[in-house]
Structure formats: C-alpha cells, structure tokens
Amino acid sequence: MPVGYGIGDRRMFIIDFITSDIIGSNPPKVVRPTARRLINELPGVTTRYNEALNKQIEVHRLIETAGQLDRSNCSERKYIKGLIRLDTELTHYMRYAEKRCRKFKSGCILFLPEASLWIKKTQVYRSLLKYHAGKIRNRGNLKRSACRCGIENALSIPPKVLYERIKVCVEQCDYFRKHGKPHQRKHLNDRLQVAIDKEDDVAEKQILAIITREKEKSKWNRNNEPEHVSKSK
C-alpha cells in the first residue's frame, strides 16, 4: 500500500493480467442456438408433424412390432429391453417428423419476391449444370422447376451460357443482400395496404407483427454495430 493511504487517497491501483488468467486457454465457443422446428402456434406445423410421424410408424410397422412383443412369452428382462428399443426407435421417428415441420432460412437475404426468384434461378441453373454433367437424370422435375422460374428451353441451354447466367444471379443476390431493406419495407407496406383494402383483419395483424419485428431487429443490429473510430494520420 502507498505511504499515507487512507479514506481521502484517490490514487488508482492498476493490476496487469492476461486474458487466459480469467477465461483459460480453451474458452467456450459461442455458437448460434438451435431453434425448434415444432411450434404449435404456427399454422400447419402440427398437421405436418402428425402426418410425418404416422407415416414413419406405418412404414416401419412399429405398432405391429409392439403387439408381437406384448404377445410373446419372453422373460421380463427381454420384455423391458424390447420396450426400450421400441421407445428409442419412436424417438428417432419423432425427431425426423420434427425436422419435416418447417424449413430454416439462413437470413442472409431478406425475404422478397424478387430476391426469391433470383435464388431459385441460381439453383435451377446449377442443377442444369449437373444435368449436363450426367449427375441428374430426372428431366421432368428439372423442366418443371425451370418453367416455374420462367426459364424456357432449359435443357437446351449450353453450359457456357449457364455460367454467365449464374454470374448474373449471384450479382443480383449480392445486391439484395446489401440493399434489400428498402425493398422489404416497400413489399410489406404494399401487402399491408392490400390486406386493409380487403378488410382482412388476420392478415393485417400478421403483417403489422412482421413490420414490428423487423424494426426491432434493425434497432438491435444498429445498437450492436462496432463503432468506427477514425484514426488521424
């Protein structure tokens, strides 16, 4: 302690330490939390889950297997092991059905009809390259996917032209990734006006909720952006 240290001493103590002394040499890795696909509040999720689970149970004959186990004259130990095995199998089917409920989006590109079209075109053009390489043999599905994107005579497009079109699609996706916020705001406002004109209260509430969430997300992102400190030369 310094000489004359007391209540009126306002000198500051400085302690020098390294980061590993606090968090160690192997700090925990921060990863994105996994969201659940099974949310009953979303429309149609429960129906898709039940359909997928019942189909798996029917295909793998889980009920018949449970009935055979119940009718068998095995020992109590084997009976318990059989029940545990069936329960584990049912758990796998439930996880599979949960994954079939809804898809997760990466969120790199905001949802827009224009951006969605460019993303689908990119996927179709890349699938056409695989078709020319002999990796895709189902011509019907590929032609239908191309037709939905407005691509005519898709199977006759040469690979060189496909590479050029993929380059254009990637540039458009990059544009919407960087400047998609105004387009999304306009799209939501247009849909909100359509819902108001149709007097659809349910759609109006849902769109207003989306607009509110997007505003809160933008505010949160602005608050967490790192400050750019200008350095004088």
Summary of the structure (lengths in Angstrom):
residues: 233
radius of gyration: 29.0
end to end distance: 41.2
largest distance: 90.8
contacts: 477
relative contact order: 0.06
helix: 64%
strand: 0%
